[in-house]
Amino acid sequence: MKRFNLYEDEWEREQERDGYHWRAQMLGPVVGATMLGATAYELPPDERSFPYHYEHGTEEWLLVVAGHPTLRTPEGEQELEAGDVVCFPEGPDGAHQVRNGTEEPVRIVVFSTKRSPAVAVYPDSDKLGIWIAGSDDSRIVRRESAVDYWDVE
């Protein structure tokens, strides 16, 4: 049996964009999972996880491991605490963003179904993200770039 401890400092990647600093560890490969994905994140004070978004074809869950993150959803913002679990269903009702508005680091785990292709919608910036596992065809595009089905055919 493989294991990972959420309280240790093992991180495989870091995001260093202003407003979106975090450290992360994908848990699936570490514990041998193939059907369910999970990533542990640590957000420093005043940082966010990702831009506000929702998914098509993917359900996500959030588990707060430590700290008091602020969760933005279509219903507004609410502060969470360690032990809280939240489900983000696919579609606009599952839109979300995590922010650390405290003076201490926040640790969370985001679980998700592993489907390909996956589509994310970013309402604040009017973008679509399309991810296809194992393909170079994954893209993030603006909705305004849409073309007719028969364009150039």
Kinemage of the C-alpha trace (Angstrom):
@kinemage 1
@onewidth
@group {chain A} dominant
@subgroup {mainchain}
@vectorlist {calphas} color= white
{ca met a 1} P 0.000 0.000 0.000
{ca lys a 2} L 1.293 3.440 -0.937
{ca arg a 3} L 0.561 6.451 1.242
{ca phe a 4} L 0.931 10.216 1.495
{ca asn a 5} L 0.707 12.371 4.609
{ca leu a 6} L -1.171 15.652 4.117
{ca tyr a 7} L 0.752 17.329 6.936
{ca glu a 8} L 4.247 16.796 5.522
{ca asp a 9} L 5.993 19.267 3.220
{ca glu a 10} L 6.302 17.206 0.041
{ca trp a 11} L 5.497 19.389 -2.977
{ca glu a 12} L 6.098 18.573 -6.635
{ca arg a 13} L 5.207 21.918 -8.162
{ca glu a 14} L 4.752 25.581 -7.344
{ca gln a 15} L 2.649 28.321 -8.904
{ca glu a 16} L 4.206 31.766 -8.628
{ca arg a 17} L 1.821 34.046 -10.506
{ca asp a 18} L 0.880 37.187 -8.543
{ca gly a 19} L -2.288 36.467 -6.569
{ca tyr a 20} L -2.026 32.739 -7.288
{ca his a 21} L 0.989 31.493 -5.334
{ca trp a 22} L 0.689 27.910 -4.080
{ca arg a 23} L 2.525 24.628 -3.683
{ca ala a 24} L 0.951 21.369 -4.810
{ca gln a 25} L 1.328 17.611 -4.823
{ca met a 26} L -0.739 15.356 -7.062
{ca leu a 27} L -1.787 12.481 -4.826
{ca gly a 28} L -3.090 9.959 -7.363
{ca pro a 29} L 0.306 8.962 -8.781
{ca val a 30} L 1.835 8.860 -5.285
{ca val a 31} L -0.771 6.449 -3.885
{ca gly a 32} L -1.330 4.494 -7.109
{ca ala a 33} L -4.806 5.808 -8.014
{ca thr a 34} L -6.084 5.637 -11.587
{ca met a 35} L -9.797 6.518 -11.430
{ca leu a 36} L -9.934 9.367 -8.912
{ca gly a 37} L -7.674 12.407 -8.863
{ca ala a 38} L -6.652 14.478 -5.856
{ca thr a 39} L -4.184 17.292 -5.386
{ca ala a 40} L -3.008 18.796 -2.101
{ca tyr a 41} L -2.400 22.554 -2.145
{ca glu a 42} L -0.879 24.989 0.297
{ca leu a 43} L -1.854 28.627 -0.216
{ca pro a 44} L 0.135 31.378 1.534
{ca pro a 45} L -1.732 34.402 2.980
{ca asp a 46} L -3.537 36.617 0.417
{ca glu a 47} L -3.304 34.055 -2.411
{ca arg a 48} L -5.917 32.171 -4.483
{ca ser a 49} L -6.075 28.650 -5.876
{ca phe a 50} L -7.169 29.290 -9.458
{ca pro a 51} L -9.381 31.769 -11.286
{ca tyr a 52} L -13.099 31.418 -10.554
{ca his a 53} L -14.327 28.524 -12.709
{ca tyr a 54} L -16.633 25.556 -13.148
{ca glu a 55} L -16.256 22.247 -14.949
{ca his a 56} L -18.192 20.265 -17.522
{ca gly a 57} L -17.700 16.508 -17.283
{ca thr a 58} L -15.956 16.683 -13.904
{ca glu a 59} L -17.155 16.769 -10.316
{ca glu a 60} L -14.783 18.173 -7.701
{ca trp a 61} L -14.691 18.020 -3.914
{ca leu a 62} L -12.776 20.298 -1.576
{ca leu a 63} L -11.433 19.111 1.793
{ca val a 64} L -9.972 21.724 4.125
{ca val a 65} L -6.957 20.195 5.869
{ca ala a 66} L -5.717 23.258 7.789
{ca gly a 67} L -6.592 26.918 8.104
{ca his a 68} L -9.634 29.008 7.227
{ca pro a 69} L -9.915 29.518 3.451
{ca thr a 70} L -12.615 31.679 1.906
{ca leu a 71} L -14.689 29.899 -0.722
{ca arg a 72} L -16.336 31.870 -3.532
{ca thr a 73} L -19.337 30.190 -5.186
{ca pro a 74} L -22.390 31.457 -7.102
{ca glu a 75} L -24.007 31.910 -3.655
{ca gly a 76} L -21.284 34.336 -2.510
{ca glu a 77} L -18.310 33.931 -0.185
{ca gln a 78} L -18.055 31.907 3.002
{ca glu a 79} L -15.205 31.040 5.341
{ca leu a 80} L -14.431 27.358 5.740
{ca glu a 81} L -12.516 25.570 8.480
{ca ala a 82} L -10.399 22.454 8.841
{ca gly a 83} L -12.517 19.353 8.313
{ca asp a 84} L -15.046 21.011 5.993
{ca val a 85} L -15.880 19.138 2.783
{ca val a 86} L -17.654 20.801 -0.139
{ca cys a 87} L -18.810 19.318 -3.461
{ca phe a 88} L -18.697 21.286 -6.705
{ca pro a 89} L -21.101 19.635 -9.153
{ca glu a 90} L -20.392 19.989 -12.840
{ca gly a 91} L -21.877 23.050 -14.520
{ca pro a 92} L -22.406 26.670 -13.446
{ca asp a 93} L -23.807 25.711 -10.020
{ca gly a 94} L -20.383 24.256 -9.186
{ca ala a 95} L -18.383 27.420 -9.889
{ca his a 96} L -15.725 28.050 -7.255
{ca gln a 97} L -12.493 29.691 -6.185
{ca val a 98} L -10.509 29.322 -2.959
{ca arg a 99} L -8.758 32.310 -1.379
{ca asn a 100} L -6.601 32.557 1.724
{ca gly a 101} L -7.596 35.810 3.438
{ca thr a 102} L -5.828 34.932 6.689
{ca glu a 103} L -2.313 35.439 8.051
{ca glu a 104} L -1.545 31.689 8.131
{ca pro a 105} L -1.035 29.174 5.302
{ca val a 106} L -4.087 27.174 4.222
{ca arg a 107} L -3.957 23.514 3.143
{ca ile a 108} L -6.673 21.966 1.020
{ca val a 109} L -7.168 18.849 -1.062
{ca val a 110} L -9.196 18.967 -4.267
{ca phe a 111} L -10.575 15.603 -5.398
{ca ser a 112} L -11.955 15.163 -8.896
{ca thr a 113} L -13.312 12.542 -11.199
{ca lys a 114} L -10.807 11.780 -13.921
{ca arg a 115} L -12.457 12.214 -17.293
{ca ser a 116} L -11.055 13.194 -20.620
{ca pro a 117} L -11.783 15.432 -22.294
{ca ala a 118} L -12.427 17.921 -19.503
{ca val a 119} L -13.801 21.417 -19.999
{ca ala a 120} L -13.544 24.356 -17.597
{ca val a 121} L -15.386 27.669 -17.959
{ca tyr a 122} L -13.947 30.891 -16.509
{ca pro a 123} L -16.885 33.320 -16.181
{ca asp a 124} L -14.837 36.327 -14.997
{ca ser a 125} L -12.550 36.281 -18.055
{ca asp a 126} L -14.989 34.622 -20.506
{ca lys a 127} L -12.606 31.775 -21.378
{ca leu a 128} L -12.954 28.030 -21.950
{ca gly a 129} L -10.274 25.489 -21.098
{ca ile a 130} L -10.299 22.147 -22.903
{ca trp a 131} L -8.009 19.368 -21.640
{ca ile a 132} L -7.494 16.104 -23.475
{ca ala a 133} L -5.291 13.614 -21.635
{ca gly a 134} L -2.166 12.640 -23.543
{ca ser a 135} L -2.828 15.122 -26.352
{ca asp a 136} L -1.278 18.346 -27.610
{ca asp a 137} L -4.801 19.536 -28.510
{ca ser a 138} L -5.553 20.954 -25.025
{ca arg a 139} L -6.346 24.678 -25.224
{ca ile a 140} L -7.634 27.727 -23.388
{ca val a 141} L -9.628 30.035 -25.663
{ca arg a 142} L -11.837 33.078 -25.365
{ca arg a 143} L -15.498 32.461 -26.076
{ca glu a 144} L -15.485 35.315 -28.596
{ca ser a 145} L -13.125 33.283 -30.807
{ca ala a 146} L -15.933 30.839 -31.655
{ca val a 147} L -16.428 29.990 -35.319
{ca asp a 148} L -19.312 28.399 -37.181
{ca tyr a 149} L -19.218 24.600 -37.488
{ca trp a 150} L -18.819 24.865 -41.283
{ca asp a 151} L -16.140 27.592 -41.177
{ca val a 152} L -13.358 26.822 -43.736
{ca glu a 153} L -14.980 23.515 -44.805
